[in-house]
Amino acid sequence: MYRPTKIFFTKGVGKSKEYLTSFELSLRSARIEICNLVAVSSIFPTNCRRITVEEGVKAIEPGQIVHAVIARNSTNEPNRLIAASLGVALPIDKNAYGYLSEHHPFGQTQKVAGEYAEDLAATMLATTLGVDFNPDTDWNEREDIYKMSGKIVKTFNITQSAQGDKNGLWTTVIAAAILLP
């Protein structure tokens, strides 16, 4: 059975006249172009340790199949604002799983997209942990409730945003969580 024990987060942006090439360049920017990515759903494994991008990149080999939670967005519309964001919510209990959320909006700044993704992940975790909250309150208020519950220890996001190339080149942004054995 494959079980990830390490995770790292990375992001990137690429621009090209070809859609696929812009994606490849975003992978290069994120330093994960050498591996074959297999998309997985959004569970942060129990007892999984976060490592740096540098440590993670050293641990992958060309052609390696790597599991990843990935958010991706592209445009060839000049000046169109795009973002790709992963939100992360971790429980205080290291033997419990956490959540990652993917968000790929148009027209949102990096800050807004990141907070939205973080809110999504925290809300999913809070509902599984039985944290009582009002889903209609704003993120800042819910974030305080989540953390004060004593059940959620940390939330964060990794977000890449960009404006579509002014000359209409394809622009692709990615944010990824790379899971390693």
N, C-alpha and C positions, 0 to 999 in steps of 0.2 A: 504494500500500500504506500502510495506517495503521500508524504505529509511535509508541508513547508515548515521550516524552522527559522528561516530568515526572510526578511522583506526589505526592499528599498524602493524609494520613490524618486521619480525623475520626470522631466518635462522637456518639450522641445517645440521648435517651429521650423517649417521649411517652406520655401517658395520656388515654384518652377512653372514653366508653360504647360507641363503635363501634370494632371491630377496625381497619378501614381508616384511620379518623381517627387512631388511636394511632400507626399507621405513619407517616402524613403528619406528625404532630407530632414524631416521632423524626427524620425527615428535616429538619424545620425546626430542631430542636435542633442537628443536625449541620451546618446551613447549606448543604444540598445539595438542598433541595426544589424549586428552580427548573429542575432538569435532568431529562432522561429517562435513567434508569439502565439500562444493558445489562450484565447479569451476565456476567463472563468467568471463566475458570479462574485458577489461582493461580500464575502465573509473574511474577516481578519482572523486567521487561525489562532487557536489557543497556544500559549507558550511560544509565540513567534517573536523573534527579536528583530527590531529595526536596525539596519546597518546603513552605512553611508553609501552614496552612489559609487564612490571610488572603490569601496570594498566589494560592492555588488558587481561592478563591471569586471573586476579581476576574477570573479567567481564564474563568469560565463565564458563559454567557448564558441567559436564560429560554428553555426549550424545547430547548436543545442536547442532542444525544444524547451521553452520556458513558459510557465503559466503566468498570466498577467491579468490584472484588472485595468482596463484602459478606457479613457475618455478621449474622443477624437472629434474634430470639427474641421471643415474645409469651406473655402469660398473662392470664387474667382471674380467676385463683385468688388470693384475698386472701393477702397476705404471702409468696407463693411467690417464691423467689429465682431470678432468671434472669440470663443474661449472653450477650453477643455479643462475640467476640474474634477478632482477626486476629493471627497470629504472622508474623514476618518474619525471614528468614535471608538474608544477603547474602554472596556470595563475595568473597574478597580481589581476585580478578581482575575488574575492571570490565567486561571484554568477555565475561564469563560471566553467565548468568542466575541469579537468586535464586528463592526460593520464598516464597509467602504461604500461610497455612493459615487456614481458617475453622473456628470452634468455637462452638457455640450450646447451652450446657448449662443444665440446671435444677439448682439446689441447690449450685452452686459460687460461691465468693466471686470478686470481681474479680481478686484476686491469683492464686488457684488456676487460674481459667479462662485468665488471661493467660499464666501459665507453661506450661500445657498446650498452648495454641496455638503459643507460641514453640518449645516442644519439637517439636511436629509439623513446623513449617517447617524447623527445624534438622536434624531427622532426614531429611526428604526431601532436603534439599540435601546432607547428608553422604553419603547413599547414591549420589547422582549423581556426587559428587566422589571416591568411593572411600576415604572416611575410615573407618578400622577402629575399630569400637566395639561394645560389648555393649549390645543394645537393652533388656536387663533391668536395667541400672543406673539409678539415679535421675537426674532431669534435671540437677541441679547437677553431678554427676560427668561426665555426657555433655557438658554445656555446656563444661566445662574441656577435655575431649578435643577437641571440635570446634574451639574457638578455638586450642588449642595445635597443631593439625594444620597451621596456616599456610595453610589453604584457606578458612576461614570467618572473615570479618572482624567481622561484627556480627549480633546477633540482638536483637529487641525485639518488643513487642506493643502493640496498642491495644485496650482492652477497656472495654466499658460494662456495668455491672450495675445491677440495680434489684430492689426487692421489689414484687410485685404489689400494686396499690392495695388498701388495707384495705377499701374498699367494693365491690370487685369490678369496677372499671373495667378495661378492657383496658390493659395496660402493654406497650410494645414498646421493645426496645433494639436499636441497630444499631452496628456498627463497619464502616467502609468505607475502602477504598483507591481513590482516584479517579485514573484514568490520563488524562493530557492530552497532546495532540500537541506 
